[in-house]
Amino acid sequence: MFDNLREDAASSQFYDEEESPNLQPDTGLRSQAFFGEPASSRRILGMTGAQRFIITFMIFMAVCLIGGMALLVMGKIGF
């Protein structure tokens, strides 16, 4: 069953190394998101520092609210 597998794969046109005419040549330039920008201006998940702070603050407030509600439901605190 697998006797001529390598020969079949080598003769297949799928693996031919011919270049497609619609491909653009490599100019040697790399994306500035990885190579050209200084470390201070890099974005994490595509967000700026202010946006990451707002998301983090909202998660912090949600955790505090859920924790407070859990304490209230369990009777550990009361009004």
C-alpha positions as CSV (number, residue, x, y, z in Angstrom):
1,M,0.0,0.0,0.0
2,F,2.8,2.4,0.9
3,D,5.5,1.0,-1.3
4,N,5.7,3.8,-3.9
5,L,4.5,6.7,-1.7
6,R,7.6,8.8,-2.0
7,E,7.8,8.3,-5.7
8,D,4.2,9.3,-6.1
9,A,4.7,12.4,-4.0
10,A,7.8,13.4,-5.9
11,S,6.1,13.0,-9.3
12,S,3.0,14.9,-8.1
13,Q,2.4,18.3,-9.6
14,F,1.3,19.7,-6.2
15,Y,4.9,19.7,-5.0
16,D,6.5,21.4,-8.0
17,E,8.6,24.4,-7.1
18,E,7.5,26.6,-10.0
19,E,6.7,30.2,-9.2
20,S,3.3,31.5,-9.9
21,P,3.3,34.5,-12.2
22,N,1.1,36.6,-9.9
23,L,3.5,36.5,-6.9
24,Q,5.4,39.6,-6.1
25,P,9.2,39.4,-5.7
26,D,10.6,39.7,-2.2
27,T,12.1,43.1,-1.7
28,G,13.9,42.2,1.5
29,L,11.8,44.5,3.7
30,R,10.3,43.1,6.8
31,S,7.2,44.2,8.7
32,Q,7.9,47.1,11.0
33,A,5.6,45.6,13.7
34,F,8.3,43.1,14.5
35,F,11.6,44.6,13.3
36,G,11.5,48.4,13.0
37,E,9.7,49.7,16.0
38,P,11.3,50.4,19.3
39,A,10.2,48.3,22.3
40,S,8.3,51.1,23.9
41,S,5.8,51.5,21.1
42,R,5.0,47.9,20.5
43,R,1.4,46.9,20.9
44,I,0.1,43.8,22.7
45,L,-2.9,42.3,21.1
46,G,-3.2,45.4,18.9
47,M,-4.0,47.7,21.8
48,T,-2.2,50.8,23.1
49,G,-1.2,51.2,26.7
50,A,-4.3,53.2,27.6
51,Q,-6.6,50.6,26.1
52,R,-4.9,47.8,28.0
53,F,-5.2,49.8,31.2
54,I,-9.0,50.3,30.7
55,I,-9.5,46.6,29.9
56,T,-7.5,45.6,33.0
57,F,-9.3,48.1,35.2
58,M,-12.7,46.8,34.0
59,I,-11.7,43.2,34.8
60,F,-10.4,44.2,38.2
61,M,-13.8,45.9,39.0
62,A,-15.7,42.9,37.8
63,V,-13.7,40.6,40.1
64,C,-14.2,42.9,43.0
65,L,-18.0,43.1,42.3
66,I,-18.3,39.3,42.0
67,G,-16.2,38.7,45.1
68,G,-18.3,41.2,47.1
69,M,-21.5,39.6,45.9
70,A,-20.2,36.2,46.8
71,L,-19.3,37.4,50.3
72,L,-22.8,38.9,50.7
73,V,-24.6,35.8,49.6
74,M,-22.5,33.5,51.9
75,G,-23.3,35.8,54.8
76,K,-19.7,36.6,55.6
77,I,-20.5,40.3,55.5
78,G,-23.8,42.1,56.1
79,F,-25.3,45.6,56.3
